Every structure is written in C-alpha cells, then in structure tokens.
Amino acid sequence: MAPKAASLWPLLVLFSCASAIHRSQFPPPPDFLFGTSTSAYQIEGAYLEGKKGLSNWDVYTHKQGTIKDGSNGDVAADHYHRYMEDIELMHSLGVNSYRFSIAWTRILPRGRFGDVNPDGVAFYNAIIDALVQKGIQPFVTIFHYDIPHELEERYGAWLSPEIQKDFGYFAEVCFKMFGDRVKFWVTMNEPNLLAKFSYMDGWYPPGRCSKPFGKCAYGNSSIEPYIAGHNMILSHVNAVSIYRKNYQEKQGGYIGISVYTRWYEPLRNSTIDQLAVERAISFNVPWFLDPIIVGDYPLEMRRILGSNLPQFTLKQRKKLRVTKLDFIGLNHYSTWYVKDCIFSPCELDPVDGDARVVSLAERDGVLIGKETGVSFIYDVPHGMEEVVVYYKQRYNNTATYITENGYPQASDISMTANDFTSDKGRIDFISGYLKFLASAIRKGVDIRGYFVWSLLDNFEWTSGYTARFGLYHVDFKTQKRTPKLSAEWYRKFLQGSLVTRKFQDGSQQQRNSS
C-alpha cells in the first residue's frame, strides 16, 4: 500500500462504518442519553488511599490463582488521580451522560459498623460536580460487585438477610450526599450474573461453589446462588423504598436496576430446544425482574428448583408491589444457541446449566457471529433488537436504558497502543448493535439511552488486563490514554447535538465551548 493510501485507511474505515448508523435515528437530547460506562474497582485504583476500607475484590485479587494474569485493581487505570483528565475525554466525545459506580468502601469503609468517610464523599462530589459543569448527566450505580470485606467476615455478605440493612444504609448515604445532582440511580449491576459467578461457579469472591459446578472449599451451588439472589432483590427493594419515601419527590430523580442480558436462540428446530430457550431466559433476566416488577419468581424456576428457590413472605410481596422501579438497565453483549439438557445429553454449562440447558456458539460448524477478543462474546447485532422487543412485551414497555454494550480486544503484556488503536472490529460491533437498537425504537420500544462499555481499558475482573473494552487505550505502566479509532467514530456519530443541553429531569446545563 502506498504511504498516502495508508494514511487515508483509518478515515475510510471510520466513515464507512459511521455511514451505517446516524444519530438522527435516535431521539434528540435531552430525551435520549448517549454515554460511556465504567465501575469503581475497575478503574479507580488507589485502593489504600483516602481512608478507603478493604473490599472483597481487594482481598480476593491478592490471593494466588484467582485472576487470569495474576493482576489486581490496586492501581487499575488510576482514575482516582486522573478523573479530571478522564472527564475531559468524555467531554471531547460529546456524550451527555456518564455511568459510573460508587465504591462502597470509600463511603463506608466498614459498612454500617463504622462512620461515613468524608474523603470518599469529597472524591465523588468532585466527580459529580465536574460532570455537571461539563453538561454530562451523572448516571450512578450504587453497587457494582465491590462490597466491604468486613461484611463478608461478619455475616457472610449476600448469604445473610443482614445485608439488606447494610445496603439500605449505603444507598441512603448516597441519596443524601449526592442526590441533589444525581438524577439516575442504578441500585445494582448484574446481580443475576454476580450470584452465579460468586456462589454457583466460585469464580468471583467469596469463591463459593460445590460439585458439579466447581470444587470450592466451601459452598452449595444448588442453594446459595438463590439465597444470595433473594437477598439482592430484597436489598434493591429496600433501597428503592427508602428513595421513594425520603428523597425522590424533593430530588426529582429516577431509580432502577441493571441486569446481565443474554439473548438465546434454539439450537435445533424442535419443541424441546424452544422450551430450553424459555427456561434459559427465565433463569437470566426474569430471575430478578419478575419479582421486582411482577411480584414473584418465574414459574420455570419454581418447577426446576423447587424448595431451593426461596419464598417471599406476605410482607415482602406487599413491598415488592408498591416499590417497583422507574427504569430497567440492560447490559447486552451477545446471543447464544441453546440446547435442551432435560431430554438430551449435555456437558455442564457454568452460566446457564441451572436452567437444564447448555448455551453454544456454533451450529452445524458455523459460529453464531464473529468472534471477539474473549470467548464469551460474539458479534450478533440482531440480538439487541430481539432482547429489547422481548422485554418490552414482558414488562409492559418499561423505560429501558442499555447500560452496557461493548467489544473486547484480547491483550497481553507484549502488546502496545499501536496494536489496539485501529479497532475496526469495535466500530463494526457498536454500529451494528446501534442499528438494531434504532430499529427497535421505531417499533415502539421505550429505549431512553445507550452506554458504551467502556470509556477506558480497565481491570476486567477475573480476566485481569487480558481484555480491553475501552474507547481509549490505557498504558497501565504510564497511565497514558490514547484514543482508539472507535473514540473518533463515537465522537463523529454524536456530532450535531445542541450546544445547549437539557438534562432529562428538565434542568438545563450549558455545554462548555472548550
């Protein structure tokens, strides 16, 4: 390729991909939020600074063999010291919202057994104020996997009803300290995934499981995921109840929950595989949203799990009926084929196996979509439309935000920024999913926002630093941020927004011209 042609290639990629989807296909601001997503443990670092307490992840990542590359989030992307630089990156993209989480141990180092930490409050106040000053709506997750380690040691964290008191107390501190400027609250991120990874497979802290799902020192994979899930649901309800009663009217905000959202297609054109799809769906999102919105667990879960699935008391059912939620957050990345495992022989599936199914990426030798940098995400853009249309019908078109959607690149320590910045795969992935999301909106689905995962390359839980989801490359040795081609694509896509931005709650914020 001639030098001149080579220099034009990134621009040709950028605009050929950008032509597939346009900002005008979505509602204008302030009726629609376009943003980026992160979480505290994955980007902040500074794990012993600012009087922060130890979290479950601080402890877990320091145990040998828990993380793929032996790394941890002690420093991560050093957002704790570089948040102003990162907010400038968001501002340069032209996003009108930013979804981030609050580290429980920065605000309450010992949960409700200690004092509120003023240093932690000051840190998040600084972030929120800087976002608002830039015209970027804070979209805040209260709990994104990290919990005070002390609560695990005191009473077993999510396995005990005591956690409902702690979570309610933490949520109320957040509402009280930040709710005058935060108008969107996500109680929890992906509790339906967390309960399985922590208590069925033993992959996430506290690392509890039993055969056939794993060989952990402690745990019961048949019961504990559903006890933990039950306490997560009731903790969510407690937080929503506190918000409704004491803060929502005067603060004018909204509260919901974000769930991990797979889509499923039958492997074979058979009744048993179609029924397997229905079971897989029930054990995914409806496991949490049916109780919260409808008032009880899905019938498919009751039939399979029997007494292993907890019951809601009459008092809890009443509370479920009156609290509800204001919006649903869906974290959607991939679609899978599903095969029945009740009438067919199967290998154990660590994610969907409790539904008596196995999820597969291949049918008749053909992958369901393009491979990405990790084995659990395939590029299947039509799944985005399928999933939001399905939940529109199941939950009476409740207002919905796509709180995560993104593309991973495989990474190792020998690679440099140049290996990641020409990320055509990410542009294809995001533009493809947005195309089908726009189609769903035209069909009447009440979608109100979309957040790319993620703003920055970060610590990807048990994958460590072996997967990169960022629009910006992070050199974890120097902490230098380098825009990838996808950052420029997203900026071009968002161009054309009004200079004066209105927040979704009706207040107005002037966007800086810088």
Salt bridges, closest charged atoms under 4 A:
GLU44 OE1 - ARG106 NE 2.68
GLU49 OE1 - HIS81 NE2 2.90
ASP58 OD2 - LYS52 NZ 2.53
ASP74 OD1 - HIS62 NE2 2.91
ASP78 OD1 - HIS81 ND1 2.71
ASP78 OD2 - ARG82 NE 2.90
ASP86 OD2 - HIS79 ND1 2.74
ASP86 OD1 - ARG481 NE 2.90
GLU88 OE2 - LYS134 NZ 3.00
ASP119 OD2 - LYS51 NZ 3.04
ASP129 OD1 - ARG181 NH1 2.73
GLU150 OE1 - ARG110 NE 2.93
GLU150 OE2 - ARG154 NE 2.75
GLU153 OE2 - HIS149 NE2 3.35
GLU162 OE1 - ARG112 NH2 2.59
GLU162 OE2 - LYS165 NZ 3.17
ASP166 OD2 - ARG112 NH1 2.43
ASP180 OD1 - ARG181 NE 3.01
GLU224 OE2 - ARG208 NH2 2.82
GLU265 OE2 - HIS382 NE2 2.62
ASP273 OD2 - ARG268 NE 2.68
ASP290 OD2 - ARG394 NH2 2.85
ASP296 OD1 - ARG302 NH2 3.26
ASP296 OD2 - ARG317 NH2 3.31
ASP326 OD2 - ARG244 NH1 3.08
ASP340 OD1 - ARG279 NH2 2.87
ASP352 OD2 - ARG262 NH1 2.60
ASP354 OD1 - LYS196 NZ 3.02
GLU385 OE2 - LYS443 NZ 2.45
GLU404 OE2 - ARG99 NH1 3.21
ASP423 OD2 - ARG426 NH1 2.75
ASP428 OD2 - LYS424 NZ 2.67
ASP446 OD2 - ARG448 NH2 2.87
ASP457 OD2 - ARG468 NH1 2.72
ASP457 OD1 - LYS484 NZ 2.89
GLU488 OE2 - ARG491 NH2 2.58
GLU488 OE2 - LYS492 NZ 4.00
